[in-house]
């Protein structure tokens, strides 16, 4: 009996949700389909980050220590967490029942609020119908669950052992989005999630799923939105109950329904409008590009300017300590001389990061100027500089010397 057959049989017998591990079994298909009908989403039991510490470390935590790391934040200056296990049995049972009512189970996921036409319209607009979610659930179990977990908590079997840790969808935070900045409680657009599935996230363990067909990626996006909706509703209903702030005159069921509809509407509104860059204003000449790069460098390095990028990307990102993000995990402002862009390397991707920021990482959007009369756009100037920064020969020589040091020997290409 082959080892692949034995392993496949073990997976079926034990009902393990293990993804196809092509590194061991090329072309394997162990028949993993739907989640077991009896499985429900686990209620949150891991610490809730209320406030991240003020002190920043120079090193990250060891692999496999995510839970202990987050639980320990309260021991650091300014750190504050809540323990979901302190929720009363009565409130936990009621919250569990209402989440089951509104969001279903892993094998029968749904987004359904009783007698609400507006909510039904938002569900339709976001493709959160039962059939799309059921298909997405199967695909998620095959390809995503081992890192992102059954409930989308980023704590699947593989999750604690990779760095950076997989995304936890339950707070409703996402980093790389193109949603218009005027939208309240910005969520990613479906296109943003679809693009990440297509391309993966450079510099992380998130791979590309470009070989899935478009319909499959659409179903996966729907299911990820479902997990985030359920998780954020649970998180925000649970938090005031744990910290004793209370939920006013609402019952747990009423509060969960109110919040669930609120976040559903935020997703629907976020999917209506994206950041629209101004048309690129410069001619396609080396001289125009060099002038734009120079202006971008000046804006980037001006600590008192509207962008003030250098304030966080110290030494252009080469000398920066770790910082805490909204999840309580450790991130580091990008080393932009390395040319690794987790949010995408297209000029449009960089434009969206600069203008929209990366809120969960505490990177604000820049309020830069667009002068249509003189055809100067500071957003595109910073984009051009950031794109050229990893390649010294693309920069004006004095800027290259300022960033990388004066070169005593010319490059071989120049000889």
Buried (B, 14 or more C-beta within 10 A) or exposed (E): EEEEEEBBEEBEEEEEBBBBEEEEBEEBEBEBEEBEEEBBBEBBEBBBBBEBBEEBEEEBBEEEEBEEBBBBBBEBEEBBBBBBEEBEEEBBEBBBEBBBBBBBBBBBBBBBBEEBEEBEEBBEBBBBBBEBBBBBBBBBBBBBBBBBBBBBBBBBBBBBEBBBBBBBBBBBBBBBBBBBBEBEBBBBBBBBBBBBBBBBBBEBBBEEBEEBEEEBBBBBBBBBBBBBBBBBBBBBBBBBBBBEEEBEEBEBBBBBBBBBBBBBBBBBBBBEBBBEBEEBBBEEEEEBBBBBBBBBBBBBBBEEBEBBBBEBBEEBBEEBEBBBBBBBBBBBBBBBBEBBBBBBBBBBBBBBBBBBBBBBBBBEBBEBEEEEEEEBBBBBBBBBBBBBBBEBEBBBEEBBEEBEEEEEEEEEEEE
